[in-house]
Amino acid sequence: MAASIINGLNGSSNDKTSIVNGRKDPLLAQALSKVSPEAQKKIRTQAQDFEAMFLNSMFSQMTSGVKGEGPFGETTGTGAWRSMLTDQYSKSFAKSGGVGISNDVFRSLILQQASRTA
């Protein structure tokens, strides 16, 4: 089995461990061998969605005190626009690697899934 690479780190194709945040994780590698690639892809998407939701909550809090300025002014539409903007920011951040929450969520979900199929 080739090395599984999480968080953009490389591994050798002969290595039977997964690399998470720069560290080898043989437990994750063993679990990945028990979970289908389709399930892994679905779990990765769910982990990224969870991180995007968390980041959206953070960004919403960060912008809650900002008063409307510029072309939108202080209108009722400003809140809706800001909400959509923070949603897109959070999805973009999570898709490009986020703050690392999705890696830990992915690892936890894979380990749980592997234990159910064992």
C-alpha positions as CSV (number, residue, x, y, z in Angstrom):
1,M,0.0,0.0,0.0
2,A,1.3,3.4,-0.9
3,A,1.7,6.0,1.8
4,S,-1.3,8.0,2.6
5,I,-0.5,11.7,2.6
6,I,-2.6,14.1,4.6
7,N,-1.9,17.9,4.8
8,G,0.3,18.0,1.7
9,L,3.2,16.0,3.0
10,N,5.0,13.4,0.9
11,G,5.7,9.8,1.6
12,S,7.5,7.0,-0.1
13,S,5.5,4.5,-2.1
14,N,7.0,1.6,-0.2
15,D,6.1,3.1,3.1
16,K,3.2,1.4,4.9
17,T,2.4,4.3,7.1
18,S,0.3,7.4,6.7
19,I,1.8,10.8,7.3
20,V,-0.4,13.2,9.3
21,N,0.9,16.7,10.1
22,G,4.5,15.6,9.5
23,R,4.3,12.4,11.6
24,K,4.0,8.8,10.7
25,D,0.7,7.2,11.8
26,P,0.7,3.4,11.3
27,L,-2.7,3.1,13.0
28,L,-4.2,5.3,10.4
29,A,-2.5,3.4,7.6
30,Q,-3.9,0.1,9.0
31,A,-7.4,1.7,9.2
32,L,-7.2,3.1,5.7
33,S,-6.6,-0.4,4.3
34,K,-10.0,-1.5,5.8
35,V,-12.0,1.4,4.4
36,S,-13.0,1.6,0.8
37,P,-11.6,4.5,-1.3
38,E,-15.2,5.7,-1.9
39,A,-15.9,5.8,1.8
40,Q,-12.5,7.6,2.4
41,K,-13.5,10.3,-0.2
42,K,-16.9,10.7,1.5
43,I,-15.3,11.0,4.9
44,R,-12.8,13.5,3.6
45,T,-15.6,15.6,2.2
46,Q,-17.5,15.4,5.5
47,A,-14.4,16.4,7.5
48,Q,-13.8,19.4,5.2
49,D,-17.5,20.4,5.6
50,F,-17.2,20.2,9.3
51,E,-14.1,22.5,9.3
52,A,-15.9,24.9,6.9
53,M,-18.8,25.1,9.4
54,F,-16.4,25.8,12.3
55,L,-14.6,28.5,10.3
56,N,-17.9,30.0,9.2
57,S,-18.8,30.4,12.9
58,M,-15.4,32.0,13.6
59,F,-15.6,34.4,10.6
60,S,-19.2,35.3,11.5
61,Q,-18.1,36.3,15.0
62,M,-15.2,38.3,13.6
63,T,-17.4,40.3,11.3
64,S,-20.4,40.7,13.7
65,G,-19.1,44.1,15.0
66,V,-18.2,45.5,11.7
67,K,-20.6,48.2,10.6
68,G,-21.7,48.5,7.0
69,E,-19.4,50.8,5.0
70,G,-18.8,51.5,1.4
71,P,-21.4,51.0,-1.3
72,F,-23.7,48.9,0.9
73,G,-23.9,51.3,3.8
74,E,-25.9,50.2,6.8
75,T,-28.7,48.5,5.0
76,T,-30.6,45.2,5.8
77,G,-28.9,43.6,2.8
78,T,-25.5,44.1,4.3
79,G,-26.1,41.3,6.8
80,A,-27.2,38.8,4.2
81,W,-24.3,39.7,1.9
82,R,-21.8,39.4,4.7
83,S,-23.3,36.0,5.7
84,M,-22.8,34.7,2.2
85,L,-19.3,36.1,2.0
86,T,-18.2,34.5,5.3
87,D,-19.8,31.2,4.1
88,Q,-17.7,31.3,0.9
89,Y,-14.6,32.3,2.8
90,S,-14.9,29.4,5.2
91,K,-15.5,26.9,2.3
92,S,-12.4,28.3,0.5
93,F,-10.2,28.1,3.6
94,A,-11.3,24.5,4.4
95,K,-10.8,23.4,0.8
96,S,-7.3,24.8,0.7
97,G,-6.2,23.1,4.0
98,G,-7.9,25.1,6.6
99,V,-6.5,25.2,10.1
100,G,-6.0,21.5,10.4
101,I,-9.3,20.5,12.0
102,S,-10.4,18.4,9.0
103,N,-7.3,16.2,9.3
104,D,-8.1,15.2,12.9
105,V,-11.8,14.7,12.1
106,F,-10.8,12.6,9.1
107,R,-8.5,10.5,11.2
108,S,-11.1,9.9,13.9
109,L,-13.8,9.0,11.4
110,I,-11.5,6.6,9.5
111,L,-10.5,4.9,12.7
112,Q,-14.2,4.5,13.8
113,Q,-15.2,3.2,10.4
114,A,-12.3,0.7,10.4
115,S,-13.2,-0.6,13.8
116,R,-16.8,-1.2,12.6
117,T,-15.6,-3.3,9.6
118,A,-13.1,-5.3,11.6
